[in-house]
Amino acid sequence: MAYGRRRAAARVAAPGYRPHPGWRHFIADGWRVLTDQREALSVIDRLVDDQDWRTDKRAAWAAMLRRLVHAMDWTTGLISALTAERLGAAGGRASRTVSRVIAWARAIGLLVVVEAGASAEFLGTDHGRTPTYALVTTSPPPQSAPPDAHPDDLADHPVDELGDPTASCVEEIKPLNKRLEPTPPAPPPWPVFGVPRSPLERTAATRCLFQRLGLDSGGVSGVVFWRARALLRPWWDAGLCPAGLLWAIDHHPDRPDHHRGDALRGARDPLRVLGARLRPWHHRIVELPAAVTGVPGDYRTPDPQAGAQAALAEHLGQLRTRSSRPGPET
């Protein structure tokens, strides 16, 4: 232990930075150390976006995780010489919040501490040692697209007696000779009075509501679509349609004759505003006007099960009519 402490102190006191010689032993099998900052930022954005956090927490924690990426060594992927104070300042949070961020990143499989920090008193040096981190992932590295072939590259391919390139060469430099699959048509928009019953129908109904509200579910308006689906699912399950939700957003149950105005004008967090507008309607959706009552499913397309039941009922009615007729006298 004393020898290891002297060796660690020598590395801290030496000019420059040298990582722990056995730091790769802390990386589990199947994990890959991220060395590309663009890929690391995309992995962080995807993991943070999957969490059901508040907007302020999401922004602060993402800023601190991005600060880790900005301090990454491009050759080894290691992150060193980054104090908790600097991490907290990136997100406007205290040092104790930095500990929670590091613990969450380790628990979710994003960060590995390859060398713990040590104080100057423990090492016997002028300054201490910050922890050394590594960002890891289990996904394979992204494949870069090959560059397009140029006509000048034909000299590197075999030719026939007339000097023309072979068929394999022509197929290689002309990938568009293959038949292209037609693009599937876009699904029809969800009817405004339709009550969704399946996950696909709830997605279509949510997009219909967004279009009526003037929101963009692609992210331009700052709306995360999975959060919108989670917010609206209890109302879909309660039997509301987009028309009923629009009426509930614009009116209050205690003053149904008063229009509350545009809910999203100047809103920084549209989903939070929608949740606040709909909260008074909990357990009071029976008070909605009958004019905005929805119809289960997509009422524009006939229901095959309902048609089969109607045909069966008609057939049974014909059988009852035939059996009730008097037979011939014998």
C-alpha positions in Angstrom: 0.0 0.0 0.0 2.9 2.4 0.8 4.5 1.6 -2.5 1.2 2.3 -4.4 0.8 5.6 -2.6 4.4 6.7 -3.5 3.8 5.7 -7.1 0.5 7.7 -7.2 2.2 10.7 -5.7 5.0 10.5 -8.3 2.4 10.5 -11.1 0.6 13.5 -9.6 3.9 15.5 -9.0 5.2 14.7 -12.5 4.6 17.3 -15.3 1.7 16.4 -17.5 -0.9 13.7 -16.9 -0.4 10.0 -17.0 -3.4 7.8 -16.4 -3.3 4.7 -14.1 -1.5 2.0 -16.0 -4.2 -0.6 -15.4 -7.3 1.6 -15.9 -8.7 -0.6 -18.7 -9.2 -3.4 -16.3 -12.0 -1.4 -14.8 -14.0 -1.6 -18.1 -16.2 -4.6 -18.1 -16.3 -7.0 -21.1 -18.6 -5.9 -23.8 -18.3 -2.2 -22.9 -16.7 0.3 -25.3 -15.0 3.5 -24.1 -16.3 6.5 -26.0 -13.6 8.6 -27.6 -15.6 10.6 -30.1 -17.2 13.6 -28.5 -20.0 13.8 -31.1 -21.0 10.2 -30.3 -20.7 10.8 -26.6 -23.0 13.8 -26.8 -25.6 11.8 -28.7 -25.5 9.0 -26.2 -26.0 11.5 -23.3 -28.9 13.2 -25.0 -30.6 9.9 -25.7 -30.2 8.7 -22.1 -31.4 12.0 -20.6 -34.3 12.2 -23.0 -35.5 8.8 -21.8 -35.9 10.1 -18.2 -39.1 11.5 -16.9 -37.5 14.6 -15.2 -38.5 18.2 -14.8 -37.4 20.6 -17.4 -34.9 22.4 -15.0 -33.4 19.2 -13.8 -33.1 17.8 -17.3 -31.3 21.0 -18.4 -28.9 21.1 -15.4 -27.9 17.5 -15.4 -27.5 17.4 -19.2 -25.2 20.5 -18.9 -23.0 18.8 -16.3 -22.8 15.6 -18.4 -21.9 17.6 -21.4 -19.1 19.3 -19.4 -17.6 15.8 -18.9 -17.6 15.3 -22.7 -15.9 18.6 -23.3 -13.0 17.5 -20.9 -12.5 14.2 -22.7 -9.2 13.1 -24.0 -9.7 12.3 -27.7 -7.1 9.5 -27.8 -8.0 7.5 -24.6 -11.4 8.9 -23.8 -10.4 9.5 -20.2 -11.8 12.5 -18.3 -9.4 13.9 -15.6 -8.6 17.2 -13.9 -12.3 18.1 -13.6 -13.3 19.1 -10.1 -16.8 18.9 -8.6 -17.0 22.7 -8.4 -16.4 23.0 -12.2 -19.0 20.4 -12.9 -21.5 22.0 -10.6 -20.9 25.4 -12.2 -21.7 24.0 -15.6 -25.2 23.2 -14.5 -25.7 25.9 -11.9 -25.9 23.3 -9.1 -24.0 22.6 -5.8 -21.3 20.0 -5.4 -23.7 17.6 -3.7 -25.8 17.5 -6.9 -22.7 16.6 -8.8 -22.4 13.4 -6.6 -26.0 12.5 -7.5 -25.3 13.0 -11.2 -22.2 10.8 -11.1 -24.0 8.1 -9.1 -26.9 8.1 -11.7 -24.5 7.9 -14.6 -22.7 5.0 -13.0 -26.0 3.2 -12.2 -27.3 3.6 -15.7 -24.1 2.3 -17.3 -22.8 5.5 -18.8 -19.8 6.3 -16.6 -17.0 4.3 -15.0 -14.7 5.7 -12.3 -11.3 4.2 -13.4 -9.4 6.0 -10.6 -10.8 7.5 -7.5 -9.8 10.9 -6.2 -7.3 11.5 -3.4 -6.5 14.4 -1.2 -3.1 16.1 -1.0 -2.7 15.0 2.6 -3.2 11.3 1.7 -0.7 11.5 -1.2 1.8 13.8 0.5 1.9 16.2 -2.5 1.2 19.9 -3.1 -2.2 19.2 -4.6 -4.7 16.4 -4.7 -5.9 14.1 -7.5 -9.3 14.4 -9.1 -11.2 11.3 -10.1 -10.7 9.9 -13.6 -13.8 9.0 -15.5 -14.6 7.1 -18.7 -17.8 7.2 -20.7 -18.8 3.8 -21.9 -21.5 2.2 -24.0 -22.5 -1.3 -25.1 -23.7 -0.3 -28.6 -21.3 -1.0 -31.6 -19.4 1.9 -33.1 -21.2 3.8 -35.9 -20.2 2.7 -39.4 -19.1 5.5 -41.6 -20.6 5.6 -45.1 -18.1 4.7 -47.9 -17.4 7.6 -50.2 -19.1 7.7 -53.6 -17.1 6.2 -56.4 -15.6 8.5 -59.0 -15.3 7.8 -62.7 -11.6 8.2 -62.5 -11.5 5.1 -60.2 -12.3 2.9 -63.2 -8.6 2.5 -63.9 -8.3 0.4 -60.7 -10.9 -2.1 -62.0 -10.4 -4.8 -64.6 -11.6 -4.2 -68.2 -12.5 -6.4 -71.1 -10.9 -6.6 -74.6 -12.6 -3.4 -75.8 -11.5 -1.4 -72.7 -15.0 -1.3 -71.2 -15.4 -2.0 -67.4 -16.8 -5.3 -66.3 -20.4 -5.8 -65.2 -19.3 -6.1 -61.5 -17.5 -2.7 -61.7 -20.6 -1.0 -63.3 -22.8 -2.4 -60.5 -20.3 -1.2 -57.9 -20.2 2.4 -59.1 -23.9 2.6 -59.9 -25.8 1.5 -56.8 -29.0 3.2 -58.0 -29.4 0.5 -60.7 -31.2 -1.6 -58.1 -35.0 -1.2 -57.8 -36.0 1.2 -55.2 -38.8 0.3 -52.8 -41.8 2.6 -53.0 -42.3 4.9 -50.0 -45.3 3.8 -48.0 -48.1 6.3 -47.9 -48.6 8.4 -44.8 -51.4 7.3 -42.5 -54.6 9.3 -42.7 -55.1 12.0 -39.9 -57.0 10.9 -36.8 -60.6 12.2 -36.7 -61.2 14.9 -34.2 -64.1 13.1 -32.6 -62.5 9.6 -32.5 -61.6 8.1 -29.1 -58.3 6.1 -29.4 -58.2 2.6 -28.0 -54.8 1.2 -29.0 -51.2 2.6 -28.8 -51.2 3.4 -32.5 -54.5 5.2 -32.2 -53.3 7.2 -29.2 -50.2 8.3 -31.1 -52.4 9.5 -34.0 -54.8 11.2 -31.7 -52.0 13.0 -29.9 -50.6 14.3 -33.3 -54.2 15.4 -34.2 -54.4 17.4 -31.0 -51.0 18.9 -31.6 -52.0 20.0 -35.0 -55.1 21.7 -33.7 -53.1 23.4 -31.0 -50.4 24.6 -33.4 -47.7 22.5 -31.8 -44.9 20.6 -33.6 -44.2 17.2 -32.1 -40.9 17.0 -33.9 -39.2 19.2 -31.3 -39.3 22.6 -32.9 -41.7 23.8 -30.2 -39.7 22.2 -27.4 -42.3 19.3 -27.0 -41.0 15.8 -26.3 -43.5 13.5 -27.9 -43.2 10.6 -25.5 -43.9 13.0 -22.6 -46.9 14.3 -24.4 -48.2 10.7 -24.9 -47.7 10.0 -21.2 -49.5 13.2 -20.2 -52.5 12.5 -22.4 -53.0 8.8 -22.0 -55.2 9.0 -18.8 -57.5 11.3 -20.8 -57.7 9.0 -23.8 -58.4 6.0 -21.4 -61.1 8.0 -19.8 -63.0 8.2 -23.2 -62.1 11.7 -24.4 -61.4 12.6 -28.0 -59.3 15.5 -29.4 -62.4 17.7 -29.6 -63.2 17.1 -26.0 -59.6 17.8 -24.9 -59.6 21.0 -26.9 -62.8 22.2 -25.2 -61.4 21.3 -21.8 -58.2 23.2 -22.4 -60.1 26.3 -23.4 -62.6 26.2 -20.6 -62.7 25.8 -16.8 -65.3 23.4 -15.2 -66.3 26.1 -12.7 -66.9 28.7 -15.5 -67.8 26.8 -18.6 -69.2 29.9 -20.4 -65.9 31.8 -20.2 -63.2 31.1 -22.8 -59.7 31.0 -21.1 -57.9 32.2 -24.3 -54.8 30.8 -26.0 -53.1 28.4 -23.7 -49.7 28.3 -25.4 -49.0 31.8 -26.4 -45.6 32.7 -25.0 -45.4 29.3 -23.1 -41.9 28.1 -22.4 -43.0 24.6 -21.4 -46.2 23.8 -23.4 -46.8 20.4 -21.8 -46.7 21.9 -18.3 -49.3 24.5 -19.4 -51.5 21.8 -20.9 -51.3 19.7 -17.7 -52.3 22.8 -15.6 -55.2 23.5 -17.9 -56.5 19.9 -17.7 -56.0 19.4 -14.0 -59.3 20.9 -12.9 -61.2 18.4 -15.1 -60.1 15.4 -13.1 -63.2 13.3 -12.1 -65.4 16.0 -13.9 -65.2 14.9 -17.5 -69.0 14.1 -17.3 -69.6 17.8 -17.2 -68.2 18.3 -20.8 -70.8 19.3 -23.4 -72.5 16.6 -25.3 -71.3 18.3 -28.5 -67.7 17.2 -27.9 -68.5 13.6 -27.0 -66.3 11.2 -28.9 -66.9 8.0 -30.8 -64.7 5.0 -30.0 -62.2 4.2 -32.7 -61.9 5.6 -36.2 -65.5 6.1 -37.1 -64.7 6.8 -40.7 -63.8 3.2 -41.4 -66.3 0.4 -40.9 -65.7 -2.0 -38.1 -65.5 -5.6 -39.6 -66.5 -7.1 -36.2 -69.6 -4.9 -36.0 -70.5 -5.8 -39.5 -70.2 -9.5 -38.8 -72.3 -9.2 -35.7 -75.0 -7.3 -37.6 -75.0 -10.0 -40.3 -75.3 -12.7 -37.7 -78.2 -10.9 -36.0 -80.0 -10.6 -39.4 -79.4 -14.3 -40.1 -80.8 -15.4 -36.7 -83.8 -13.1 -37.3 -84.5 -14.8 -40.6 -84.3 -18.2 -39.0 -86.7 -17.2 -36.2 -89.2 -15.9 -38.9 -89.0 -19.2 -40.8 -89.5 -21.3 -37.7 -92.6 -19.2 -36.6 -94.4 -19.8 -39.9 -97.1 -22.5 -39.7 -96.4 -25.7 -41.6 -98.6 -27.4 -44.2 -101.7 -29.2 -42.9 -101.5 -33.0 -43.1 
